[in-house]
């Protein structure tokens, strides 16, 4: 539960906040920030209005534990394989990008899960702050690790011919074959044609190919 309160008292171990209830809530020093805090007074002072979240209530002891660290939008217990999310790229590494999907930690979208596109570095495809539709591949709750894939990537079948694009030499060779005179195309070598003549035709095509490739 999200509440607003006023810092009533500061101690070495935390700050007491007036929530308008019978008892004040306590923000422990470890819950003042997601960074290390050495002194409570470095973060809050008496009279400050603060935004807090309730983490625990003990009715018997009359204690209310608070935090100023915004909780994740998605609880770990709510995460499951195959869930779809729209997240934001928060870090880029050579092996992939980390995407914040609202959980306690960002998930890893590995390079091999980026839709089968060719690139030298993920920064050629993504920039910090980009929104990306992803799906959860697996979750390691002990290590709090989330592995992601691009949405619909696992369901996309990539044609083998599209995966193996022709090289520049192959493109040039095909162009050279198309540029042969029509009469040469019609005169297909017969089985009885001397091998020397057939090699000559192949040599001519190869010469034209190399010339186009150099150009």
VEXDREN-2710 file (C-alpha; in Angstrom, 1 decimal):
% VEXDREN-2710
k/r/px/py/pz
1/UNK/0.0/0.0/0.0
2/UNK/1.3/3.4/-1.0
3/UNK/0.9/6.2/1.6
4/UNK/2.1/9.8/2.2
5/UNK/3.4/10.8/5.6
6/UNK/5.4/13.3/7.6
7/UNK/8.7/12.5/9.3
8/UNK/8.1/12.9/13.0
9/UNK/11.3/11.7/14.5
10/UNK/14.8/10.5/13.4
11/UNK/16.8/7.9/15.1
12/UNK/20.2/6.3/14.2
13/UNK/18.4/3.2/12.9
14/UNK/15.6/4.9/10.9
15/UNK/12.9/7.5/10.7
16/UNK/9.4/7.4/12.3
17/UNK/6.6/8.7/10.0
18/UNK/3.2/10.0/11.0
19/UNK/0.6/8.3/8.7
20/UNK/-2.4/9.7/10.4
21/UNK/-2.9/6.5/12.3
22/UNK/-2.7/5.6/16.0
23/UNK/0.9/4.5/15.6
24/UNK/3.7/5.9/13.5
25/UNK/5.4/3.8/10.9
26/UNK/9.1/3.1/10.8
27/UNK/11.4/3.4/7.8
28/UNK/14.5/1.4/8.6
29/UNK/17.8/3.0/7.4
30/UNK/18.1/0.1/4.9
31/UNK/14.8/1.1/3.4
32/UNK/15.5/4.8/2.9
33/UNK/17.0/4.3/-0.5
34/UNK/18.1/1.6/-2.9
35/UNK/21.7/2.9/-2.4
36/UNK/23.8/2.6/0.7
37/UNK/22.8/5.2/3.4
38/UNK/25.2/6.0/6.2
39/UNK/23.1/8.5/8.1
40/UNK/19.3/8.9/8.2
41/UNK/19.6/12.7/8.1
42/UNK/21.3/12.5/4.7
43/UNK/18.0/11.4/3.2
44/UNK/15.2/12.8/5.4
45/UNK/14.7/15.4/8.0
46/UNK/12.0/16.0/10.6
47/UNK/9.0/17.7/9.0
48/UNK/9.6/16.2/5.5
49/UNK/6.7/14.9/3.6
50/UNK/7.6/11.5/2.2
51/UNK/6.1/8.9/-0.1
52/UNK/6.2/5.4/1.5
53/UNK/5.0/1.8/1.0
54/UNK/3.8/-0.5/3.7
55/UNK/5.9/-3.7/3.8
56/UNK/4.7/-5.3/7.0
57/UNK/2.1/-4.8/9.7
58/UNK/2.2/-6.4/13.2
59/UNK/-1.1/-5.7/14.9
60/UNK/-0.1/-7.4/18.2
61/UNK/3.1/-5.3/18.5
62/UNK/1.5/-2.2/16.9
63/UNK/4.3/-1.9/14.4
64/UNK/4.1/-0.7/10.8
65/UNK/7.2/-1.3/8.7
66/UNK/7.7/1.1/5.8
67/UNK/10.0/1.6/2.8
68/UNK/10.9/4.5/0.6
69/UNK/12.2/2.2/-2.1
70/UNK/9.5/1.8/-4.8
71/UNK/8.5/-1.8/-5.0
72/UNK/8.6/-3.5/-8.4
73/UNK/5.5/-3.4/-10.6
74/UNK/5.7/-7.2/-11.0
75/UNK/6.2/-9.5/-8.1
76/UNK/8.5/-12.5/-8.6
77/UNK/5.7/-14.8/-7.6
78/UNK/3.6/-13.4/-10.5
79/UNK/6.3/-14.2/-13.1
80/UNK/5.9/-17.3/-15.2
81/UNK/7.4/-18.8/-18.4
82/UNK/5.8/-17.7/-21.7
83/UNK/4.4/-14.4/-20.2
84/UNK/4.5/-11.5/-22.5
85/UNK/5.7/-8.0/-21.4
86/UNK/6.6/-4.7/-22.9
87/UNK/9.8/-3.5/-21.4
88/UNK/12.5/-0.9/-21.7
89/UNK/16.2/-1.4/-22.7
90/UNK/18.3/-0.3/-19.7
91/UNK/21.7/-1.8/-20.5
92/UNK/23.5/-3.0/-23.7
93/UNK/26.2/-5.6/-23.7
94/UNK/28.0/-7.4/-26.5
95/UNK/26.1/-10.6/-25.8
96/UNK/22.6/-9.0/-25.5
97/UNK/20.5/-6.3/-23.8
98/UNK/18.9/-6.1/-20.4
99/UNK/15.2/-5.2/-20.5
100/UNK/13.2/-3.8/-17.5
101/UNK/9.8/-5.5/-17.5
102/UNK/8.8/-4.1/-14.1
103/UNK/10.3/-6.9/-12.0
104/UNK/12.9/-6.5/-9.3
105/UNK/15.7/-7.1/-11.8
106/UNK/15.8/-6.6/-15.6
107/UNK/15.7/-9.7/-17.8
108/UNK/18.3/-10.6/-20.4
109/UNK/17.5/-10.7/-24.1
110/UNK/20.3/-12.6/-25.5
111/UNK/21.7/-11.9/-29.0
112/UNK/20.5/-15.3/-30.3
113/UNK/16.9/-14.3/-29.3
114/UNK/16.7/-11.1/-31.3
115/UNK/14.8/-12.4/-34.3
116/UNK/17.6/-14.1/-36.2
117/UNK/18.9/-10.8/-37.6
118/UNK/22.6/-10.4/-38.4
119/UNK/24.6/-7.7/-36.5
120/UNK/28.0/-7.2/-35.0
121/UNK/26.8/-5.6/-31.7
122/UNK/23.3/-5.3/-30.2
123/UNK/23.7/-1.5/-30.2
124/UNK/23.1/-1.7/-34.0
125/UNK/19.5/-2.7/-33.2
126/UNK/18.7/-1.3/-29.8
127/UNK/19.3/2.0/-28.0
128/UNK/18.9/2.7/-24.3
129/UNK/15.3/3.5/-23.5
130/UNK/13.9/1.6/-26.5
131/UNK/10.6/-0.2/-25.8
132/UNK/10.6/-3.9/-26.8
133/UNK/7.9/-6.6/-26.8
134/UNK/9.4/-9.7/-25.1
135/UNK/8.3/-13.1/-23.8
136/UNK/9.8/-14.9/-20.8
137/UNK/11.8/-18.0/-21.8
138/UNK/12.8/-19.1/-18.3
139/UNK/13.1/-17.9/-14.7
140/UNK/15.7/-18.8/-12.1
141/UNK/14.0/-17.7/-8.9
142/UNK/17.0/-18.6/-6.7
143/UNK/19.4/-16.4/-8.7
144/UNK/16.6/-14.0/-9.7
145/UNK/17.4/-14.3/-13.3
146/UNK/15.0/-13.8/-16.2
147/UNK/15.8/-15.0/-19.7
148/UNK/13.8/-13.3/-22.5
149/UNK/13.1/-13.7/-26.2
150/UNK/11.6/-11.4/-28.7
151/UNK/7.8/-11.7/-28.8
152/UNK/6.7/-14.2/-31.5
153/UNK/10.4/-15.0/-32.3
154/UNK/10.0/-18.6/-31.2
155/UNK/7.0/-19.1/-33.4
156/UNK/8.6/-17.7/-36.5
157/UNK/10.0/-20.2/-39.0
158/UNK/12.9/-18.8/-40.9
159/UNK/13.4/-20.1/-44.4
160/UNK/16.9/-21.7/-44.9
161/UNK/17.3/-19.8/-48.2
162/UNK/16.8/-16.5/-46.3
163/UNK/19.3/-17.4/-43.7
164/UNK/22.1/-18.0/-46.2
165/UNK/22.3/-14.8/-48.2
166/UNK/24.5/-14.9/-51.4
167/UNK/28.0/-13.5/-51.1
168/UNK/29.2/-10.5/-53.3
169/UNK/31.1/-13.0/-55.5
170/UNK/28.0/-15.1/-56.0
171/UNK/25.9/-12.0/-57.0
172/UNK/28.6/-11.0/-59.5
173/UNK/28.7/-14.5/-60.9
174/UNK/24.9/-14.5/-61.5
175/UNK/25.1/-11.1/-63.2
176/UNK/27.8/-12.3/-65.5
177/UNK/25.7/-15.3/-66.5
178/UNK/22.8/-13.0/-67.3
179/UNK/25.0/-10.7/-69.3
180/UNK/26.0/-13.5/-71.8
181/UNK/24.7/-12.9/-75.4
182/UNK/21.5/-14.7/-76.1
183/UNK/23.1/-16.9/-78.7
184/UNK/25.6/-18.1/-76.2
185/UNK/22.8/-19.0/-73.8
186/UNK/21.0/-21.0/-76.5
187/UNK/24.1/-22.9/-77.5
188/UNK/24.3/-25.2/-74.5
189/UNK/27.3/-27.5/-74.7
190/UNK/26.5/-31.0/-75.7
191/UNK/27.9/-34.1/-74.1
192/UNK/30.1/-34.5/-77.2
193/UNK/31.5/-31.0/-77.2
194/UNK/35.3/-31.0/-76.4
195/UNK/36.0/-30.3/-72.7
196/UNK/38.5/-27.6/-73.8
197/UNK/35.6/-25.5/-75.3
198/UNK/33.5/-25.9/-72.3
199/UNK/36.3/-24.8/-70.1
200/UNK/36.7/-21.7/-72.3
201/UNK/33.1/-20.7/-71.8
202/UNK/33.5/-21.1/-68.0
203/UNK/36.7/-19.1/-68.1
204/UNK/34.9/-16.2/-69.9
205/UNK/32.2/-16.2/-67.3
206/UNK/34.7/-16.3/-64.5
207/UNK/36.7/-13.4/-66.0
208/UNK/33.5/-11.2/-66.2
209/UNK/32.6/-12.1/-62.7
210/UNK/36.0/-11.1/-61.3
211/UNK/35.9/-7.8/-63.2
212/UNK/32.4/-7.0/-61.8
213/UNK/33.5/-8.0/-58.4
214/UNK/36.6/-5.7/-58.5
215/UNK/34.5/-2.9/-59.8
END
